[in-house]
Every structure is written in C-alpha cells, then in structure tokens.
C-alpha cells in the first residue's frame, strides 16, 4: 500500500491494526504528517479529524471507553500535546487505554528557537502509564530499533493495568513523501496473565471475613459488567454484608443493595453511627463521588480495609488501608462466595432499612417540591428511555443524579477520574460515534460552554441528546459550603452571561428550551424521538436563587427522619 516513506511510522500503524488499535483521532498539523498519512492509508484503521486537541483526546477517551479497546490520538509538536493533558490525566485515573502519539522536532532543534518546539519527551510524566520515544530515523534508514520500541509500546498499551501510553516521534524533513509499504507478519506480543489469589492471601481474607461481624463492600466507578453485578447481588443476600454503590458503578436491580449513599447516610443519626460503621471495608472499582461516605469512613475507620483490583491499588481513600489484592475483582468475589456463609449480624439489613426509609422521605419531599434543579432531575431521570446511555457532567449534575435510584436498563458514565468539567461533552460525543443507541448527556451550563468545541466536528449525529441545566452558572458553588460566605461569590464563582442558543446556532445544533415542568413535559417526547443529522440540545432554565435552598431543605428533612 502507498503510505508514508518513513517506514517505521508505517510499521507502527500496521502493528496497531494487528493488535486491535483500530481507531485514531487526528488533529491537523505539519510535523505529524507522517502519522496522518500512515494511519489514514491503512485499510483497517478508522480515522477521525478533530481540530481542537483537548476535544480530540476526550473524544478518543469516549471511543475507547465505549468500544472497550485502545484508541490512538496524534498531534503536531509544540503546545499541541499539552492540550491532551486533561484527557490523559482522566484516562490515567480511570484506567482507560489511549495511545498518545506526539510528533516532535529532531533533538538538535529543541531549545534552539525553532517554531512549535518544546521539551516533549516524558511531558506527561505524572499521569501516564509509560513513556517512549522513537529513535530519529530518516527515509531509507534501518528501522530495526524502531520495531523493537514499537513492540514495547504495544505491549505496554495492551497489558493490564490499562492506561494511557505516550510515544514521542521526532521527525526531520521531508514529512510528506510517500512510498509503497509491504505489511509484515503478525508479531506476537508478550501479555501478562490473570493471577489467582495466593494461599497466604486466601488464608488472610478467610480469617478477616469470618471474624468481621459488620462487612461493607463499596463499589466505585465501573464499566457495566453483568457478571460482577450478579456476584455482588449474591453477596448482598448475606445479612451481615452491606453493599453500597453509586450509579457510576453500574450495579443495579438487586433489592439488598444500597444505591443512593448520600440519601441513606443523611438518615443516620450521631447516636446510630456505631451500628453502621463497618469492621471490614472492601472497596472495588474507581472513584467514589460521595464526599459524605468518605468523611464517614475516615472518621469511623474499619479494622480491616481491603482494596481489590489492578490499578491505583495503593490509593488509601479512607485512610485505613490494611490490604491490597492485585487481582481481578470477579475472582476475588467468587472466592468470598465460596467461604462458609454464616451471617454474624444484620449489618447489611440495617443499611438497607435506612435506604428504604430514605426513599420514602425522598418520594414525599419530591411530590411537593417547588420548581428547581431537584424537581427537574426527578422529572428527567424518570423520562430518560431505559436503554439509553446516560452521561453526567461533573459538579452539581453528577451529584444530583446520585440522589435517585438507578434506572434498570440505563448505563451511567461520567469523567470521575479527575472530575473536571473540561471534557464532558467531548467524551459523550466519542461514545455517540462508537454506539448507535441513544446517548443522553446532562450538563450544567458552565460545562456546556467550556467544552462547546466538542460539537465542532462532522461525526456526532442525532443519537446524542444534550440536556443543559441552565441556572446561571456554577450551581455547585451554591451547594458546597464556603463560597456563598465570601464577598466574591457572585463575581468569581462561575457566573455566566453566555447563551446556550447562540452556541447551538454556531455549531448547527437543534435547540429546544423549557422554562417550567409543563413545558418540559410537552417537549421531552419529541426531544428523545425526533432525529435529524445533528445533535439536539434542550436547555432547561431554573431559578438559581431557589436551588441551593431546596437541596438544603431536602437533606434537612432526611436528617430529621
């Protein structure tokens, strides 16, 4: 095939294709022309053109998360790679595999006043799984060293724990020359194997499990996994086991599981805390949203705290870590299910009773709540089609969603690795391109404006529905303690005068607006079912001055149960 004359780059593209790296998001540039030419020419690789590198990286993250396989990104030299940093850090803390390809100047031009030149090698050092640099190879040179390095790159990308891999590629001119390239035979990569629990680990876990009267399993952010969900459901049948999840855990449909942590915790009084504090804490998955459960467990430390998984296993979120088990979570849960099942308490039952109580209070409060963000979320989460994928932007949106029981058929996604607002729309856009089903993004207005370049591409279609909660900007600063007590509150804590409809006009998005629940009820059916060539944005305007007071009353009522 005709491809770049820099054969080591053509070889890299072919090696990627042979190992399931079948998508690359390219941002235009001259220095990365060999990469663009090589990947565009390969018949097995899907290429996407996204001009804004920050958007491109988040878009790729959404593709990788949805397709459950690595996705590559490639940009030119200079400041361009730095725009990848937010998404790379998110991928790192979410264990999402991205292959980051950055074109570079030759070494003799760095720090010599040449344009678009910075020190690029290892530039993502603090939030990258591993960094590599290709040797400087010119047209006609041997590529043997590059082949060895390329194999190392792909092995690092595919092996667990997963995460972003950086490959810096210095190129000298000419950059655009093309030649024929003959693909080579498949190279076998060395992959690590799934491990089993050691005999020592089995003995330790058995002893801890059997002597702990109050057991808690806390599940953080997780990809939908039916087998994991079923195993947790079985463990939750043990009355001494409390299983707590958030909707980002994608664990649903089991009667004995506590799904709304903040809502449930709010009903536990100071006098009851001892009864609800675990002897044993087992944590699975990624980030936990609830600040309340973090504070609760940090103050009421369990005797044993076991973290299970493969990535960021040393994170001591609850400041009481005693054991780390580097193993697949399902293997670990299967081992627990094989232990002698003699319930030693009703700890799990007590937590579930509080969950039922909080749901009753929640329903009563919602039935008479005034028009506000809380009322809007109640209406929306009940109306979203069951088989949709729901994307929650950060700050107040993802927190409001945690107060409502998960929808049975819905999969939940959010950028909770770093929890920034900078790529929510772009990540959802990547998901929408990867899957044909309905993708619904609920975003705050600041998040929507911040990431509006997510819609500056030709790939996102009508299956992406965007709901913007327009409350004047930065509602999270009205919810969390502190900002409202300062004199700078109304000036610096995220006010905005930007216009949602104006953004929609600029990017050729369909636009709908609702100002109350009656308007919302009349417009939602068409919003979900009408399809055109472009995404549709529904702006819901709420009263900024009411929202924080309504939410405070909500938790006050829960606390007086």
C-alpha positions as CSV (number, residue, x, y, z in Angstrom):
1,X,0.0,0.0,0.0
2,X,1.1,3.6,-0.6
3,X,1.9,5.3,2.7
4,X,4.5,7.5,4.4
5,X,8.1,7.0,3.2
6,X,9.1,6.9,6.9
7,X,8.7,3.1,7.2
8,X,9.0,3.0,11.0
9,X,5.8,5.0,11.1
10,X,4.1,2.8,8.6
11,X,5.2,-0.2,10.6
12,X,3.7,1.3,13.8
13,X,0.4,1.8,12.1
14,X,0.3,-1.8,10.8
15,X,1.3,-3.1,14.3
16,X,-1.5,-1.1,15.8
17,X,-4.0,-2.5,13.3
18,X,-2.9,-6.1,14.0
19,X,-3.5,-5.6,17.7
20,X,-6.9,-4.1,17.8
21,X,-5.9,-0.4,17.9
22,X,-8.3,0.3,15.1
23,X,-9.3,4.0,15.7
24,X,-7.2,7.1,15.8
25,X,-8.3,10.7,16.4
26,X,-6.0,13.1,14.4
27,X,-5.5,16.8,14.8
28,X,-4.2,18.7,11.8
29,X,-0.5,19.7,11.7
30,X,2.5,19.6,9.5
31,X,5.0,17.9,11.8
32,X,2.6,14.9,12.4
33,X,2.0,14.5,8.6
34,X,3.8,11.1,8.5
35,X,1.5,9.8,11.3
36,X,-1.6,11.1,9.5
37,X,-0.5,9.6,6.2
38,X,0.4,6.2,7.7
39,X,-2.9,5.7,9.7
40,X,-5.1,7.2,7.0
41,X,-3.6,4.9,4.4
42,X,-4.1,1.7,6.5
43,X,-7.3,0.0,5.3
44,X,-8.2,-1.4,8.8
45,X,-8.0,1.8,10.8
46,X,-10.8,4.3,11.3
47,X,-9.6,7.9,11.3
48,X,-11.3,10.9,12.8
49,X,-10.4,14.6,12.3
50,X,-10.8,16.8,15.4
51,X,-9.0,20.2,15.2
52,X,-9.1,21.0,18.9
53,X,-6.6,18.7,20.6
54,X,-8.3,18.9,24.0
55,X,-11.5,17.8,22.5
56,X,-9.8,15.2,20.3
57,X,-8.3,13.5,23.4
58,X,-11.6,13.4,25.3
59,X,-13.4,12.3,22.2
60,X,-10.9,9.4,21.9
61,X,-11.4,8.6,25.6
62,X,-15.2,8.2,24.9
63,X,-14.5,6.0,21.9
64,X,-12.1,3.8,24.0
65,X,-14.5,3.5,26.9
66,X,-17.4,2.6,24.7
67,X,-15.5,0.2,22.4
68,X,-13.6,-1.3,25.3
69,X,-10.3,-1.3,23.4
70,X,-7.4,1.2,23.0
71,X,-7.8,4.3,20.8
72,X,-4.9,6.4,19.4
73,X,-4.6,10.1,19.2
74,X,-2.0,12.1,17.2
75,X,-1.0,15.7,17.1
76,X,1.7,18.1,15.9
77,X,4.6,19.4,18.0
78,X,4.9,22.3,20.4
79,X,1.9,23.4,22.6
80,X,-0.4,20.9,20.8
81,X,0.5,17.9,23.0
82,X,-0.2,20.0,26.2
83,X,-3.8,20.2,25.2
84,X,-4.0,16.5,25.6
85,X,-3.2,16.7,29.3
86,X,-6.7,16.9,30.8
87,X,-8.0,13.8,29.0
88,X,-4.7,11.9,29.6
89,X,-5.0,12.5,33.3
90,X,-8.6,11.4,33.2
91,X,-7.7,8.2,31.3
92,X,-4.9,7.5,33.8
93,X,-7.2,7.7,36.8
94,X,-9.9,5.7,35.0
95,X,-7.6,3.0,33.6
96,X,-8.6,3.7,30.0
97,X,-6.1,2.8,27.3
98,X,-5.1,5.7,25.0
99,X,-2.1,5.6,22.6
100,X,-0.8,9.2,22.6
101,X,1.4,9.9,19.5
102,X,3.1,13.3,19.5
103,X,5.2,14.4,16.6
104,X,8.3,16.3,17.5
105,X,11.3,18.2,16.1
106,X,14.7,16.5,16.0
107,X,16.7,16.8,19.2
108,X,19.2,19.3,17.7
109,X,16.3,21.8,17.2
110,X,14.9,21.7,20.7
111,X,15.5,24.8,22.8
112,X,17.1,26.5,19.8
113,X,14.4,28.9,18.9
114,X,12.7,26.7,16.3
115,X,8.9,27.2,16.0
116,X,6.4,24.9,17.7
117,X,9.2,23.3,19.7
118,X,9.1,22.4,23.4
119,X,10.6,19.6,25.5
120,X,8.1,16.9,24.7
121,X,9.7,13.6,25.8
122,X,8.0,12.4,29.0
123,X,5.9,15.6,29.1
124,X,3.0,13.7,30.7
125,X,5.3,12.0,33.3
126,X,3.0,12.4,36.3
127,X,-0.1,11.0,34.7
128,X,1.0,8.5,32.1
129,X,1.3,4.7,32.4
130,X,4.6,4.7,30.4
131,X,6.5,6.9,28.0
132,X,8.6,6.0,25.0
133,X,10.5,7.9,22.2
134,X,11.2,6.6,18.8
135,X,14.8,6.9,17.5
136,X,15.4,9.7,14.9
137,X,15.0,7.8,11.6
138,X,15.2,9.3,8.2
139,X,13.9,8.0,4.9
140,X,16.0,4.9,3.9
141,X,17.4,4.2,7.3
142,X,17.1,0.9,9.1
143,X,14.0,0.6,11.2
144,X,15.1,-2.3,13.4
145,X,15.4,-0.2,16.6
146,X,12.0,1.4,15.9
147,X,10.5,-2.1,15.5
148,X,11.8,-3.1,19.0
149,X,10.5,0.1,20.5
150,X,7.1,-0.2,18.8
151,X,6.6,-3.7,20.2
152,X,7.3,-2.4,23.7
153,X,4.8,0.4,23.1
154,X,2.0,-2.0,22.1
155,X,2.8,-4.4,24.9
156,X,2.6,-1.6,27.5
157,X,-0.7,-0.4,25.9
158,X,-2.5,-3.8,25.9
159,X,-1.2,-5.2,29.2
160,X,-3.1,-4.7,32.4
161,X,-3.4,-2.5,34.3
162,X,-4.6,-0.4,31.4
163,X,-4.0,3.3,30.9
164,X,-2.5,5.9,28.6
165,X,0.8,5.3,26.8
166,X,2.9,8.2,25.3
167,X,5.1,7.7,22.3
168,X,7.0,10.8,21.1
169,X,8.1,10.7,17.5
170,X,10.9,13.1,16.3
171,X,10.8,13.8,12.6
172,X,13.1,15.7,10.3
173,X,12.0,16.8,6.9
174,X,10.8,15.8,4.4
175,X,7.5,15.0,6.0
176,X,5.1,14.3,3.1
177,X,7.0,11.9,0.9
178,X,5.1,8.6,0.2
179,X,6.3,5.1,-0.8
180,X,5.0,1.5,-1.1
181,X,5.0,-0.5,2.2
182,X,4.6,-4.2,2.5
183,X,3.0,-5.2,5.8
184,X,4.9,-7.8,7.9
185,X,3.6,-10.9,9.6
186,X,1.8,-10.6,12.9
187,X,4.2,-10.1,15.8
188,X,3.2,-11.9,19.0
189,X,3.1,-9.6,22.0
190,X,4.0,-10.7,25.5
191,X,1.0,-10.3,27.6
192,X,0.7,-10.8,31.4
193,X,-1.8,-13.4,32.6
194,X,-4.6,-13.1,35.1
195,X,-3.4,-14.1,38.6
196,X,-5.0,-16.1,41.3
197,X,-5.1,-15.4,45.0
198,X,-2.1,-16.8,46.8
199,X,-2.5,-19.3,49.6
200,X,-1.4,-16.6,52.1
201,X,-4.0,-14.2,50.7
202,X,-6.7,-16.8,50.8
203,X,-6.0,-17.5,54.5
204,X,-5.8,-13.8,55.4
205,X,-9.1,-13.0,53.6
206,X,-10.9,-16.0,55.1
207,X,-9.8,-15.1,58.6
208,X,-10.8,-11.4,58.3
209,X,-14.1,-12.3,56.5
210,X,-15.2,-14.8,59.1
211,X,-14.4,-12.7,62.2
212,X,-15.9,-9.5,60.8
213,X,-19.5,-9.0,62.0
214,X,-20.1,-5.9,60.0
215,X,-18.9,-6.2,56.4
216,X,-19.2,-3.4,53.8
217,X,-18.4,-3.7,50.1
218,X,-18.2,-0.3,48.5
219,X,-18.1,-0.1,44.7
220,X,-16.8,2.9,42.8
221,X,-17.0,3.8,39.1
222,X,-17.1,0.8,36.9
223,X,-17.9,-0.3,33.4
224,X,-21.2,-2.2,33.1
225,X,-20.4,-5.8,33.9
226,X,-23.3,-8.3,34.4
227,X,-21.1,-11.0,36.0
228,X,-19.8,-8.6,38.6
229,X,-23.3,-7.3,39.2
230,X,-24.6,-10.8,39.8
231,X,-21.8,-11.7,42.2
232,X,-22.4,-8.5,44.3
233,X,-26.1,-9.4,44.3
234,X,-25.4,-12.8,45.7
235,X,-23.1,-11.3,48.4
236,X,-25.7,-8.8,49.4
237,X,-28.0,-11.6,50.3
238,X,-25.9,-12.2,53.4
239,X,-27.5,-10.0,56.1
240,X,-24.1,-9.2,57.6
241,X,-22.9,-7.7,54.3
242,X,-23.8,-4.1,53.2
243,X,-23.2,-3.5,49.5
244,X,-23.0,0.3,48.7
245,X,-22.9,1.5,45.1
246,X,-23.3,4.7,43.1
247,X,-24.9,4.9,39.7
248,X,-21.5,5.2,38.1
249,X,-20.8,1.7,39.5
250,X,-23.4,0.4,37.0
251,X,-24.6,-2.1,39.6
252,X,-28.4,-2.2,39.8
253,X,-31.5,-4.3,40.1
254,X,-30.8,-6.0,43.4
255,X,-33.1,-5.5,46.4
256,X,-30.4,-5.8,49.1
257,X,-28.0,-3.2,47.6
258,X,-27.9,0.4,48.8
259,X,-27.9,2.5,45.6
260,X,-28.1,6.1,47.0
261,X,-25.3,6.6,49.5
262,X,-25.8,10.3,50.3
263,X,-29.5,10.0,50.6
264,X,-29.2,7.0,53.0
265,X,-26.3,8.4,55.1
266,X,-28.4,11.5,55.8
267,X,-30.8,9.5,57.8
268,X,-28.2,8.1,60.2
269,X,-28.1,10.0,63.4
270,X,-25.0,10.6,65.6
271,X,-26.3,8.1,68.1
272,X,-26.6,5.4,65.4
273,X,-23.1,5.8,63.8
274,X,-21.5,2.8,65.6
275,X,-24.2,0.4,64.3
276,X,-23.5,1.5,60.7
277,X,-19.7,1.6,60.9
278,X,-18.1,-1.5,59.3
279,X,-15.5,-3.8,60.8
280,X,-14.4,-4.7,57.3
281,X,-14.4,-2.5,54.3
282,X,-13.8,-3.9,50.8
283,X,-13.5,-1.4,48.0
284,X,-13.8,-2.2,44.3
285,X,-13.7,-0.1,41.2
286,X,-12.7,3.5,40.7
287,X,-13.7,6.9,42.1
288,X,-16.4,7.4,44.7
289,X,-18.5,10.6,44.2
290,X,-19.9,10.8,47.7
291,X,-18.0,13.1,50.0
292,X,-20.3,12.0,52.8
293,X,-19.2,8.4,52.7
294,X,-15.5,9.4,52.5
295,X,-15.9,11.5,55.6
296,X,-17.9,8.8,57.4
297,X,-15.3,6.1,56.8
298,X,-12.4,8.4,57.5
299,X,-13.9,9.3,60.9
300,X,-15.1,5.7,61.7
301,X,-12.2,3.7,60.5
302,X,-12.8,-0.1,59.8
303,X,-10.5,-2.6,61.5
304,X,-9.7,-4.1,58.1
305,X,-9.7,-2.2,54.8
306,X,-9.1,-4.3,51.6
307,X,-8.7,-2.7,48.2
308,X,-9.1,-5.0,45.3
309,X,-8.2,-4.5,41.6
310,X,-5.3,-3.9,39.3
311,X,-4.8,-0.1,39.1
312,X,-4.1,2.6,41.6
313,X,-4.3,-0.2,44.1
314,X,-2.3,1.7,46.7
315,X,-4.8,4.5,46.9
316,X,-5.8,4.9,50.6
317,X,-9.0,6.9,50.1
318,X,-10.4,6.1,53.5
319,X,-7.1,6.5,55.4
320,X,-7.2,3.0,56.9
321,X,-5.9,0.7,54.1
322,X,-4.6,-2.7,55.5
323,X,-4.5,-5.0,52.5
324,X,-4.2,-4.6,48.7
325,X,-5.2,-7.5,46.5
326,X,-4.0,-7.2,42.9
327,X,-6.4,-9.5,41.2
328,X,-9.5,-9.4,39.0
329,X,-12.4,-8.3,41.1
330,X,-14.7,-11.2,40.0
331,X,-12.1,-13.8,41.0
332,X,-12.0,-12.1,44.4
333,X,-15.8,-12.0,44.8
334,X,-16.1,-15.7,43.7
335,X,-13.6,-16.6,46.5
336,X,-15.8,-14.8,49.1
337,X,-18.9,-16.6,47.9
338,X,-17.0,-19.9,48.4
339,X,-16.4,-19.2,52.1
340,X,-18.6,-20.6,54.7
341,X,-21.7,-18.4,54.8
342,X,-22.7,-17.9,58.4
343,X,-24.2,-14.5,58.9
344,X,-22.9,-12.9,62.1
345,X,-25.1,-9.8,62.2
346,X,-27.9,-7.9,60.4
347,X,-25.5,-5.1,59.4
348,X,-26.5,-5.2,55.7
349,X,-30.1,-5.4,56.7
350,X,-29.8,-2.3,58.8
351,X,-28.2,-0.3,56.0
352,X,-31.0,-1.4,53.6
353,X,-33.7,-0.4,56.1
354,X,-32.2,3.1,56.1
355,X,-32.1,3.0,52.4
356,X,-35.9,2.2,52.3
357,X,-36.6,4.9,54.8
358,X,-34.6,7.5,52.8
359,X,-36.5,6.5,49.7
360,X,-39.9,7.1,51.4
361,X,-38.8,10.5,52.6
362,X,-37.3,11.3,49.2
363,X,-40.6,10.4,47.4
364,X,-42.6,12.5,49.9
365,X,-40.4,15.5,49.5
366,X,-40.2,15.3,45.8
367,X,-44.0,15.1,45.5
368,X,-44.4,18.6,46.7
369,X,-41.1,20.3,45.9
370,X,-41.1,23.6,44.1
371,X,-39.7,24.1,40.6
372,X,-35.9,23.8,41.0
373,X,-33.0,21.7,39.8
374,X,-34.1,18.9,42.2
375,X,-37.5,18.8,40.6
376,X,-36.1,18.9,37.1
377,X,-33.7,15.9,37.8
378,X,-36.6,13.9,39.2
379,X,-38.6,14.6,36.0
380,X,-35.7,13.9,33.7
381,X,-34.4,10.7,35.3
382,X,-37.9,9.3,35.1
383,X,-38.3,10.2,31.5
384,X,-35.0,9.0,30.0
385,X,-35.6,5.9,27.9
386,X,-34.5,2.7,29.8
387,X,-32.0,1.6,27.2
388,X,-30.2,4.9,26.9
389,X,-26.6,5.6,28.0
390,X,-26.6,8.5,30.4
391,X,-23.6,10.8,30.6
392,X,-23.4,13.1,33.6
393,X,-21.2,16.2,33.6
394,X,-19.3,17.0,36.7
395,X,-20.1,19.3,39.6
396,X,-23.7,19.6,40.6
397,X,-25.2,17.4,37.8
398,X,-23.4,14.1,38.8
399,X,-24.3,14.8,42.5
400,X,-28.0,15.4,41.9
401,X,-28.1,12.1,39.9
402,X,-26.8,10.2,43.0
403,X,-30.0,11.1,44.9
404,X,-32.2,9.0,42.6
405,X,-32.4,5.2,42.2
406,X,-30.7,4.0,39.0
407,X,-32.8,3.2,36.0
408,X,-32.8,-0.5,35.3
409,X,-31.6,-0.6,31.7
410,X,-29.5,2.6,31.7
411,X,-25.7,2.6,31.7
412,X,-24.1,5.5,33.6
413,X,-20.9,7.4,32.6
414,X,-19.0,10.3,33.9
415,X,-15.5,11.6,33.9
416,X,-14.8,10.9,37.6
417,X,-11.1,10.1,37.3
418,X,-10.2,13.7,37.8
419,X,-13.7,15.1,38.0
420,X,-13.1,18.1,35.8
421,X,-15.8,19.9,33.7
422,X,-13.5,20.2,30.7
423,X,-14.4,17.3,28.6
424,X,-17.9,16.0,29.4
425,X,-19.4,16.9,26.0
426,X,-16.4,15.6,24.1
427,X,-16.4,12.3,25.9
428,X,-20.1,11.8,25.3
429,X,-19.6,12.7,21.7
430,X,-17.0,9.9,21.4
431,X,-19.5,7.4,22.9
432,X,-22.2,8.6,20.5
433,X,-19.9,7.9,17.5
434,X,-19.0,4.4,18.9
435,X,-22.5,3.3,19.5
436,X,-25.8,3.8,17.6
437,X,-28.1,3.8,20.6
438,X,-29.4,6.8,22.3
439,X,-26.7,8.8,24.3
440,X,-28.0,11.4,26.7
441,X,-25.7,14.0,28.3
442,X,-26.9,16.1,31.2
443,X,-24.7,19.1,31.6
444,X,-24.5,22.2,33.6
445,X,-24.3,25.4,31.6
446,X,-20.7,26.2,32.6
447,X,-19.6,22.7,31.5
448,X,-21.5,23.1,28.2
449,X,-19.9,26.4,27.4
450,X,-16.5,25.2,28.5
451,X,-16.5,22.2,26.1
452,X,-18.5,23.7,23.3
453,X,-15.8,22.8,20.7
454,X,-17.0,19.2,21.2
455,X,-19.6,19.9,18.5
456,X,-17.0,21.3,16.1
457,X,-16.8,18.1,14.0
458,X,-18.8,16.2,11.4
459,X,-19.1,12.8,13.3
460,X,-21.7,13.5,16.0
461,X,-25.2,12.8,14.9
462,X,-28.7,12.7,16.1
463,X,-28.3,9.8,18.7
464,X,-26.6,12.4,21.0
465,X,-29.1,14.3,23.1
466,X,-27.8,17.1,25.3
467,X,-29.7,18.5,28.2
468,X,-28.3,21.7,29.7
469,X,-29.4,22.7,33.2
470,X,-29.2,26.5,32.8
471,X,-29.2,28.0,36.3
472,X,-26.9,31.0,35.9
473,X,-23.7,29.1,36.2
474,X,-21.7,27.2,38.8
475,X,-24.6,25.8,40.9
476,X,-22.0,23.6,42.7
477,X,-20.7,26.8,44.4
478,X,-24.1,27.3,45.9
479,X,-24.3,23.7,47.2
480,X,-20.9,23.2,48.8
481,X,-20.1,25.1,52.0
482,X,-17.8,28.1,51.7
483,X,-18.2,30.1,48.5
484,X,-21.6,31.7,49.5
485,X,-19.9,33.2,52.6
486,X,-17.4,35.2,50.6
487,X,-17.8,38.7,49.2
488,X,-16.5,37.3,45.8
489,X,-19.4,34.7,45.5
490,X,-21.5,36.5,42.8
491,X,-18.5,37.7,40.9
492,X,-15.9,34.9,40.7
493,X,-17.6,31.6,41.5
494,X,-18.7,30.7,38.0
495,X,-21.3,33.3,36.9
496,X,-22.0,33.4,33.2
497,X,-23.8,35.5,30.6
498,X,-23.2,33.2,27.7
499,X,-26.1,31.9,25.6
500,X,-27.0,28.3,25.0
501,X,-29.0,29.0,21.9
502,X,-26.1,31.0,20.5
503,X,-23.7,28.1,20.9
504,X,-26.3,25.8,19.2
505,X,-26.5,28.2,16.2
506,X,-22.8,28.4,15.9
507,X,-22.4,24.6,15.7
508,X,-25.6,23.8,13.8
509,X,-27.3,22.1,16.7
510,X,-31.0,21.7,17.1
511,X,-32.2,23.8,20.0
512,X,-35.2,23.5,22.4
513,X,-35.9,25.4,25.5
514,X,-38.1,24.7,28.6
515,X,-38.8,27.1,31.4
516,X,-41.0,25.0,33.7
517,X,-42.2,21.4,34.2
518,X,-45.2,21.8,31.9
519,X,-43.1,23.0,29.0
520,X,-40.6,20.2,29.8
521,X,-43.4,17.6,29.8
522,X,-44.6,18.8,26.4
523,X,-41.2,18.9,24.7
524,X,-39.4,15.8,26.1
525,X,-41.1,13.2,23.9
526,X,-40.1,14.9,20.7
527,X,-36.6,15.6,22.1
528,X,-36.0,11.9,22.6
529,X,-37.7,10.6,19.5
530,X,-37.1,13.1,16.7
531,X,-33.9,12.6,14.8
532,X,-32.1,14.8,12.3
533,X,-28.5,14.8,11.1
534,X,-27.2,16.8,14.2
535,X,-27.5,16.5,18.0
536,X,-30.4,18.2,19.8
537,X,-29.8,20.5,22.8
538,X,-32.6,21.0,25.4
539,X,-32.0,24.0,27.6
540,X,-33.9,23.8,30.9
541,X,-33.9,27.1,32.8
542,X,-34.2,27.1,36.6
543,X,-34.1,29.7,39.3
544,X,-30.6,30.0,40.7
545,X,-31.8,31.6,43.9
546,X,-34.1,28.6,44.8
547,X,-31.9,25.6,44.0
548,X,-29.5,25.6,46.9
549,X,-32.3,26.3,49.5
550,X,-34.4,23.4,48.1
551,X,-31.5,21.0,48.3
552,X,-30.6,22.1,51.8
553,X,-34.2,21.5,52.9
554,X,-34.1,18.1,51.3
555,X,-31.2,17.0,53.4
556,X,-32.7,18.6,56.5
557,X,-35.9,16.6,56.1
558,X,-33.8,13.4,55.6
559,X,-31.8,14.2,58.7
560,X,-35.0,14.6,60.8
561,X,-36.3,11.2,60.0
